[in-house]
Amino acid sequence: MYKLLKIGCFIILSVTLSCQGKKEAKKPNVLFIAVDDLRPELGCYGQKQIISPSIDRLASGGLTFINAYCNVPVCGASRASLLTGMRPTADRFVGYATRAEEDAPQAVSLPEVFRNEGYYTISNGKVFHHLNDIRESWSEDPWNPAENGGSYLNYQADTNLNILRSGIKRGLPYEAADVDDNGYNDGLLAEKTINDLKRLKEMGKPFFLAAGFLKPHLPFNAPQKYWDMYEPDEIQLPDNYYPPQGVPKEAMHNFGELRSYYGVPAKGPVSDEMALQLIHGYYACVSYVDAQIGRVLDALDELGLADNTIVVLWGDHGWQLGEHSLWCKHANFKTSLNSPLIVKAPGFKNAGETRALVEFVDIFPSLCELANIDLPKQLQGKSFVPVLENPQRTWKDAVYSRYIRGESIKNQRYLYSEWTDENGVIQGQMIYDHNIDPDENQNIISDVSIQDTVKVLQRKLHQAIESRTK
C-alpha cells in the first residue's frame, strides 16, 4: 500500500513538473528591433524607391502599422518615453540626451518588467540613448560597438579619415567604403545578436533580446555595394522641396544636426548635388541595415525560435529628406512623427496592414499583454493587441506628439499643431487635411470652414496635455 501511494505521489509530482515545464516553455520570447532615424519609406509601406526585402518579409508575416506615431521626434527622448511607457512633457523626455532614470526615476522599464518575470534580457547597440540608462533593465552589461573602442561616426573611407586626422571633429555626412557588412558597426551588431540567439537557445530561458541598429542615422555610411543598388540618375529631390504655404516660423528649424558635418553650409540650403547625395546615402543605409536585420531574422528561423518569438520592429521617429526644405527630425510635421512599426506575434495570423492610430507609448502595454505580464502603474498608453486580432477595427480617435514648445494631435484626417510661449499664449498654429494634402503642403489654419474642427482638436489636445502630467 505504501509502495502504491509512493508511486502515485511520484506520478502526480511528475505531471505537475511536466505542466510547469510546458507552461514555462509557452512564455514567448521577444526580439525587440530598434532602427535609428528610419522613415516609413519601405516596400511594406507602399513605397517602392527604397529596397528593403528583409523588413518587408517580416511585415509579410505580421502586422504593419501605417499610422504609428512617435510621441517625441528626437532619439533619446523618444526611446525613454517608449521604454517607460510614459508620455513626454515640457520637462520630461525633452532632448536627444534624455536619461530615463533621471526624468522618470520611479519608472520600471519595459525590459526590466520582463526581467522581473524571469526573462533573460540583453541590450545590443542603441536601445536607450545612454548605454547605462536604467542598468537594472538588463541581465548582463549592455553592449554597443560604438562605445566599445569605436565611434558612432564609424568612418572607413580615407577621405573622411583624413578629415578627422586634420583635427576636424566630423567628416562628410556620407561615405561609400569598399568594406564588407561587418566593416561598419551594424554588421557587428547583427553578428553579436545572432551569437546571443544561439546562446539564449542553449540557456533555455525565455528572453527579451533588444537590437538597436544605428543606421540610417547620420553620417550615411554604408558599404559600396548598397550604394550601387541605386542608380544616381533615378534619385530625385522631393516634390515639396519648399516650406508649406502659410507655415508658422515656429514649425521650421535650421537642421543643426546636419550642419555639424564637414562640407555642409552653416546656413541656407544645401546644394542640389549634396541633397541628392544625402538622399542616395540614406537609401543605401536603409538597404544596409535591412540586410543586417535579415541576418538576424534568418538566424531566428534557423534556430527554431521564430514560432515562439514576438518580433517588434520600430524606428524611433521619422526623418526629413528635404521635404519642406528640412533635413533631420525635430519637427511637428508628419515626416518627423510618422514612424515604422511592425509586429509579428505567435498566435496571430498574417494580417497585412492596419490604418488604426497607435503611438509609441502603446508598445509597452502591448508587449506585456502578449506575454501575459501585469502592467506597471506608470503606463500611459493602451495595448493594441485587439488590433492584432482585428486590424480593421475602430481604435484610437487621436494620438499625441510634442517637440520643445510644439504640441500636436493627429486623428484619422487631420494633424493639428500649436506653439505657445512660457505664459501659454499661442504663437503659431498649423493644421493639415491628410485626406486632400497628405504631404502637408498647405497650412489651412486660416480657412474659415475649418475653425470648428480646430476648436475640437485644440480642446482634445489641451485635455491630453493636462492629463499626462497627473
C-alpha positions in Angstrom: 0.0 0.0 0.0 2.8 2.4 0.9 4.6 1.5 -2.3 1.5 2.2 -4.4 1.0 5.5 -2.5 4.6 6.5 -3.2 4.3 5.6 -6.9 1.1 7.7 -7.0 2.7 10.7 -5.4 5.6 10.4 -7.8 3.3 10.3 -10.8 1.4 13.4 -9.5 4.7 15.2 -8.9 5.9 14.3 -12.4 2.7 15.5 -14.0 2.9 18.7 -12.0 6.5 19.4 -13.0 5.7 18.5 -16.6 2.9 21.0 -16.7 5.1 23.6 -15.1 7.7 22.9 -17.8 5.1 23.3 -20.5 3.8 26.5 -19.0 7.4 27.9 -18.9 8.0 26.9 -22.5 4.9 28.8 -23.6 6.4 32.1 -22.4 7.0 34.0 -25.7 10.4 35.4 -26.4 10.8 39.0 -27.5 13.1 40.2 -30.3 13.0 44.0 -30.0 14.5 45.7 -33.1 15.0 49.4 -33.0 16.2 51.3 -36.1 17.5 54.9 -35.6 16.0 57.6 -37.9 14.0 55.1 -40.0 11.3 56.7 -42.1 8.3 54.5 -43.1 9.6 54.7 -46.7 9.7 50.9 -47.2 8.2 48.4 -49.5 5.7 47.2 -46.9 4.5 50.8 -46.5 3.8 51.0 -50.3 7.0 52.9 -51.1 9.0 51.4 -54.0 12.1 53.6 -54.0 14.0 52.0 -51.1 15.0 48.4 -51.4 14.1 46.7 -48.1 13.4 42.9 -48.6 14.1 41.8 -45.1 11.8 44.2 -43.3 9.2 43.6 -46.0 9.5 39.9 -45.3 8.9 40.5 -41.6 5.9 42.6 -42.5 4.5 39.8 -44.7 4.2 37.6 -41.6 3.0 40.2 -39.2 1.1 43.5 -39.0 2.3 46.8 -40.4 1.0 49.9 -38.6 0.6 52.5 -41.2 -0.4 55.2 -38.7 2.1 54.7 -35.9 3.4 58.0 -34.4 6.3 58.6 -32.1 5.5 60.8 -29.1 8.5 63.0 -29.4 10.7 63.3 -32.6 14.2 63.1 -31.1 16.1 59.9 -30.4 16.9 60.0 -26.7 13.6 61.3 -25.6 11.6 59.0 -27.9 13.4 55.9 -26.6 13.0 57.0 -22.9 9.3 57.6 -23.5 8.7 54.2 -25.3 10.8 52.2 -22.8 9.0 53.6 -19.8 5.5 53.8 -21.5 5.2 57.4 -20.3 4.4 60.5 -22.4 6.8 63.4 -22.8 6.0 66.7 -21.1 7.6 70.1 -21.1 10.1 69.0 -18.6 10.3 65.2 -19.1 11.8 63.4 -22.1 12.7 66.6 -24.0 16.0 66.3 -25.9 18.4 63.8 -27.5 20.5 63.4 -24.3 17.5 62.4 -22.2 18.1 59.8 -19.4 15.0 57.9 -18.5 16.3 57.2 -15.0 16.7 60.9 -14.3 13.4 62.1 -15.9 11.3 59.2 -14.5 13.3 57.8 -11.6 10.3 55.7 -10.3 9.6 54.1 -13.6 10.1 50.4 -14.3 11.4 50.0 -17.8 9.9 47.6 -20.4 12.9 45.2 -20.4 13.0 45.4 -16.6 9.4 44.2 -16.3 10.3 41.2 -18.4 13.5 40.6 -16.4 11.4 40.6 -13.2 9.2 37.9 -14.8 12.1 35.6 -15.3 13.2 36.6 -18.7 16.9 36.9 -19.7 17.3 40.4 -21.1 20.1 41.6 -23.4 20.8 45.0 -24.9 22.8 45.3 -28.1 23.5 48.6 -29.8 21.5 51.7 -29.3 18.4 50.9 -27.3 18.3 53.5 -24.6 20.3 56.5 -25.8 22.7 56.0 -23.0 24.2 52.6 -22.6 23.9 52.5 -18.8 20.5 54.1 -18.5 18.3 52.0 -16.1 21.0 49.4 -15.8 18.8 47.1 -13.9 16.8 46.5 -17.1 19.4 44.0 -18.3 20.7 40.6 -17.2 24.2 41.5 -18.4 26.1 44.6 -19.3 24.7 46.3 -22.4 26.9 46.2 -25.5 27.4 48.7 -28.2 30.2 48.6 -30.8 30.2 52.4 -31.0 31.1 52.6 -27.3 33.5 49.6 -27.1 36.5 51.3 -28.6 34.6 52.5 -31.6 32.6 55.6 -32.6 29.1 56.3 -33.9 30.8 58.1 -36.8 32.4 54.8 -37.8 34.2 56.3 -40.9 36.1 53.8 -43.1 36.9 55.8 -46.2 40.2 57.6 -46.5 38.5 60.9 -47.4 36.7 61.1 -44.0 39.6 59.6 -42.0 41.9 62.3 -43.4 39.4 65.0 -42.4 39.4 63.6 -38.8 43.2 63.4 -38.8 43.3 67.1 -39.6 41.6 67.9 -36.3 38.1 68.4 -37.6 35.6 66.6 -35.4 33.3 65.2 -38.1 33.8 64.3 -41.7 31.3 64.4 -44.6 27.7 63.4 -43.8 28.1 60.3 -46.0 30.5 57.8 -47.5 30.6 54.6 -49.6 33.5 52.4 -48.5 34.9 49.2 -50.0 34.2 47.1 -46.9 32.0 44.1 -46.2 28.9 44.3 -44.0 30.9 43.8 -40.8 33.2 46.7 -41.7 30.6 49.0 -40.1 29.1 48.8 -36.7 25.7 47.5 -37.6 27.2 44.4 -39.2 29.0 43.7 -35.9 25.7 44.3 -34.1 23.9 41.7 -36.2 26.7 39.2 -35.6 26.6 39.8 -31.8 22.8 39.4 -31.8 23.0 36.2 -33.8 25.5 34.8 -31.3 23.3 35.8 -28.5 20.3 34.0 -30.1 22.4 30.8 -30.2 23.5 31.3 -26.5 19.9 32.0 -25.4 18.6 28.9 -27.1 21.2 26.9 -25.1 20.1 28.6 -21.9 16.5 27.5 -22.4 15.1 30.6 -20.6 12.6 33.0 -22.2 14.4 36.1 -23.4 14.0 39.7 -24.3 16.7 40.5 -26.8 17.0 44.1 -27.9 19.0 45.0 -31.1 19.3 48.7 -31.7 20.7 49.4 -35.2 22.2 52.8 -35.8 21.8 53.3 -39.5 20.3 55.2 -41.2 21.4 57.7 -38.6 23.9 60.3 -39.9 26.6 60.0 -41.2 25.1 58.0 -44.1 27.9 55.4 -44.2 27.4 52.1 -45.9 29.4 49.6 -47.9 29.7 50.5 -51.6 27.5 47.6 -52.7 24.5 49.2 -51.1 25.1 52.5 -52.8 25.3 50.5 -56.0 21.8 49.2 -55.6 20.5 52.6 -56.7 21.0 54.5 -59.9 22.1 58.1 -59.1 20.1 59.4 -62.1 16.9 57.9 -60.7 17.2 59.7 -57.3 15.3 63.0 -57.2 14.6 65.8 -54.8 11.2 65.7 -53.1 8.3 67.3 -54.9 7.8 69.6 -51.9 11.3 70.9 -51.5 9.9 74.1 -50.1 8.2 75.3 -46.9 4.5 74.7 -46.7 2.2 77.6 -47.7 1.3 79.5 -44.6 3.6 77.6 -42.3 4.4 79.3 -39.0 8.0 80.1 -38.4 7.9 78.0 -35.2 7.4 74.9 -37.3 10.7 75.3 -39.1 14.3 74.7 -38.0 17.8 75.1 -39.2 18.6 71.3 -39.2 21.7 71.9 -37.0 22.4 68.2 -36.7 23.2 68.0 -40.4 25.1 71.3 -40.4 27.6 69.9 -37.9 29.2 67.8 -40.6 32.1 68.8 -42.9 31.1 70.4 -46.1 27.5 71.3 -45.1 27.0 75.1 -45.2 26.4 76.9 -41.9 23.2 78.5 -43.2 20.9 78.4 -46.2 20.0 75.4 -48.3 22.5 72.6 -49.2 23.4 72.4 -52.8 21.2 70.2 -55.0 24.3 68.0 -55.6 24.7 67.4 -51.8 20.9 67.0 -51.4 20.9 64.2 -53.9 24.0 62.6 -52.3 22.2 62.7 -48.9 19.1 61.0 -50.3 21.3 58.4 -52.0 23.2 57.8 -48.8 20.1 57.5 -46.8 18.7 54.9 -49.2 22.0 52.9 -49.1 22.0 52.9 -45.3 18.4 51.6 -45.1 19.3 48.8 -47.5 22.4 48.0 -45.5 20.6 47.9 -42.2 17.8 45.9 -43.8 20.3 43.3 -44.8 21.6 43.1 -41.2 18.1 42.7 -39.9 17.7 39.9 -42.4 20.7 38.1 -41.0 19.1 38.2 -37.5 15.7 37.1 -38.7 17.3 34.2 -40.7 19.1 33.1 -37.5 15.8 33.2 -35.6 14.3 30.9 -38.1 17.3 28.5 -38.4 17.5 28.1 -34.6 13.8 27.2 -34.5 12.9 30.1 -32.3 10.7 32.1 -34.6 7.4 30.3 -33.8 7.6 31.3 -30.1 9.1 34.8 -30.5 7.3 38.2 -30.7 9.2 40.3 -33.1 8.7 44.1 -32.9 10.5 46.5 -35.3 10.3 50.2 -34.8 12.0 53.4 -35.9 12.4 55.9 -33.1 10.9 58.7 -35.2 10.7 59.9 -38.8 13.2 61.9 -40.8 13.0 64.7 -43.3 14.9 64.1 -46.6 14.4 67.7 -47.9 10.6 67.8 -47.6 9.5 71.3 -46.7 13.2 72.3 -47.2 14.1 70.5 -44.0 16.5 67.7 -43.1 16.7 65.5 -39.9 13.8 65.2 -37.5 13.0 67.7 -34.7 9.7 68.9 -36.2 5.9 68.5 -35.8 5.4 67.5 -39.4 4.2 64.1 -40.4 7.7 63.4 -41.8 9.1 63.6 -38.3 6.3 62.0 -36.4 5.0 59.1 -38.5 7.3 56.1 -37.8 7.6 52.5 -38.8 6.1 49.9 -36.5 5.8 46.2 -37.4 4.7 43.4 -35.0 4.8 39.7 -35.6 3.4 37.7 -32.7 2.8 33.9 -32.1 -0.9 33.1 -32.5 -1.8 35.9 -34.8 -2.2 35.3 -38.5 -0.6 37.5 -41.1 -2.9 40.4 -41.2 -1.1 42.7 -43.7 -1.5 46.3 -42.5 -3.8 48.4 -40.3 -4.8 52.1 -40.5 -5.5 52.1 -36.8 -3.9 55.1 -35.0 -1.3 54.0 -32.5 1.5 55.8 -30.7 4.8 54.6 -29.2 3.6 54.6 -25.6 1.3 51.8 -26.7 4.1 49.4 -27.4 5.0 48.7 -23.7 1.5 47.6 -22.6 1.0 45.6 -25.8 4.1 43.5 -25.3 3.1 42.9 -21.6 -0.3 41.7 -22.7 1.2 39.4 -25.4 3.4 37.9 -22.7 0.7 37.8 -20.0 2.6 40.2 -17.7 1.0 42.6 -15.3 1.2 46.2 -16.2 3.2 48.7 -14.1 1.2 51.6 -12.8 3.2 54.3 -14.7 1.9 53.3 -18.2 0.0 56.0 -20.1 -0.5 54.1 -23.4 -3.1 51.5 -24.4 -2.4 47.9 -25.6 -3.1 47.5 -29.3 -3.4 43.7 -29.1 -7.1 43.9 -30.1 -5.8 45.5 -33.4 -3.6 42.4 -33.9 -6.7 40.3 -33.6 -8.7 42.6 -35.9 -6.7 45.1 -37.9 -9.8 46.7 -39.4 -11.4 47.5 -36.0 -12.1 51.1 -34.8 -9.4 52.1 -32.4 -7.9 55.3 -31.0 -9.6 58.5 -32.2 -6.3 60.5 -31.7 -2.6 60.3 -30.9 -0.3 62.9 -29.5 3.2 64.2 -30.0 5.3 67.1 -28.9 8.6 68.7 -29.5 10.0 71.5 -27.3 7.1 74.0 -27.3 5.2 72.4 -30.2 2.2 70.2 -29.3 0.4 68.0 -31.9 -2.7 65.9 -32.1 -3.4 63.5 -35.0 -6.7 61.9 -35.8 -7.6 59.9 -38.9 -7.9 63.0 -41.1 -6.1 66.0 -39.6 -2.8 66.8 -37.9 -3.1 70.0 -35.8 -0.1 71.6 -34.0 0.4 74.7 -31.9 3.2 76.5 -30.3 2.9 78.5 -27.1 5.2 80.9 -25.1 6.1 80.4 -21.5 2.8 82.0 -20.5 0.7 79.6 -22.6 -0.1 82.2 -25.3 -0.3 80.6 -28.7 2.5 81.8 -31.0 1.8 79.6 -34.1 -0.6 77.1 -35.4 -0.9 74.7 -38.3 -3.4 72.1 -39.5 -3.2 69.8 -42.5 -6.0 67.8 -44.0 -4.4 64.4 -44.8 -7.3 63.4 -47.0 -6.5 66.0 -49.6 -3.0 67.1 -48.6 -1.1 64.1 -47.3 2.3 65.7 -47.8 1.3 68.8 -45.7 2.0 71.5 -48.3 -0.7 73.9 -47.3 -1.5 75.1 -43.7 -5.2 75.7 -43.7 -5.4 77.3 -40.2 -6.9 80.5 -41.7 -9.6 78.7 -43.6 -13.0 79.8 -42.1 -14.6 76.4 -42.9 -12.1 74.6 -40.7 -12.4 76.6 -37.5 -14.9 74.3 -35.8 -12.6 71.4 -36.4 -9.7 73.4 -35.0 -11.6 74.1 -31.8 -12.5 70.5 -31.3 -8.9 69.3 -31.9 -7.5 72.1 -29.7 -9.8 71.2 -26.8 -8.8 67.5 -27.0 -5.1 68.4 -27.2 -5.3 70.6 -24.1 -7.1 67.9 -22.2 -4.4 65.4 -23.1 -1.7 67.8 -22.1 -3.3 68.3 -18.7 -3.9 64.6 -18.1 -0.4 63.3 -19.0 1.2 65.3 -16.1 -1.0 63.6 -13.5 
